Amino acid sequence: MPRLSDSMEEGTIVRWLVEDGAEVEVGTELVEIETDKATMPYESDVAGVVHIGAQAGDVLPVGAEIGQVLPAGETPAPAPAPAPVAAAVANGGGTALLERPETATRVKASPVARRLAAELGIDLATLVGSGPAGRVVKRDVEQAVATPEPAPEPQPVAAGGERGDTQVVELSRIQQTIARRMADAKSAMPEFTVTTDVDMDAAVALRAQLKAAAADGDPVPSYNDLVVKAAALALRAHPKANGSYRDGRFELYERINVGVAVAAEDALLVPTVFDADGRSLGAIAAETRRLAAAGREGRLTPADLSGGTFSVSNLGMFGVTQFTAVLNPPQAAILAVGALEQRAVVRDGAVVPGHRMTLTLTCDHRILYGADAAAFLADIRAALEQPLRLAL
């Protein structure tokens, strides 16, 4: 099982993209794997004949063998019963995992399952493993928690119960990760928010000029692209906003990589616009459109989803005027962008229509303090209110 994201501990085989015994080249897509972030294909790094091991639906820890790619005519060794360990040796054109025999008293279990069982106080010896060769995997431990000891029979309830018929929907791996990360953010990161209204009249005029000047087929920067560039420029002047609090220290990142929240089917993904401070508005527009399309179609790669140092979440297209976004651990801050709308504003003593947009910055108070956050958000507002510098 390859490690396809920095936080991946195990993966699910969704489907094999080649038949058992098929000849493949370097770069051939072998299998679709669901990770904690996305479902993505895994390409062969060697040429040879595929010998499939794990089947669709199997959940295996990183490092466990899912199959082999061997030179033509070479027969794979029989799969041994003991659980694999994280070591590999060259095996002709592919790789084979070394195995460590289990002792008579040691239950075969994945590292993830063993750690989770210890945290929950569950005896692995009481579980029936559903993994390869009866190995206990994470889902077995989770099912044991979800299935308590038999209790007295409850009183019968009329069909449908008080709430009507109940449909239970199992979470995908991505949804499980989102739930876990959001819970971690709210429980472990002391947060606060600052909010400001932005005069967007100049930005509206600039975007109209960019739209008129764009060649056919060229992406026209959206207002969110303007926000991404404004935030990236402000991050240059506020290094702590482009960092993280980790283990009692500040980590300040050299590159400014802005994550842009994308709503995919039943999931929320945050692909990354790398080096956003050095990109033109046109380049940012092209990249955000590529990432959004890939997210909706399930084609985001691990590289697309990694490396973010700051995030932008925009619900303005849904008519939401203001909201508070949840931090994306371990990032120090996330910017929530509301709808651009016309409002009655006072200018030179007269009430006139004006374009306004509300920005709300959520911050990790361990690294960003109130004055820091206010100054950072003020720089974003200034860049949007005087947007010519964004187009340079």
Secondary structure, 3 states (H helix, E strand, C coil): CCCCCCCCCEEEEEEECCCCCCEECCCCEEEEEECCCCEEEEECCCCEEEEECCCCCCEEECCCCCEEEECCCCCCCCCCCCCEEEEEEEECCEEEEEECCCCCCCCCECHHHHHHHHHHCCCHHHCCCCCHHHCECHHHHHHHHHCCCCCCCCCCCCCCCCCCCCCCCCCCHHHHHHHHHHHHHHHHCCEEEEEEEEECHHHHHHHHHHHHHCCCCCCCCCHHHHHHHHHHHHHHHCHHHHEEEECCEEEECCCCCEEECEEECCEEECCEECCHHHCCHHHHHHHHHHHHHHHHCCCCCCCCCCCCCEEEEECHHHCCCCCCCCCCCCECEEEEECCCEEEEEEECCEEEEEEEEEEEEEEECCCCCHHHHHHHHHHHHHHHHCHHHHHC
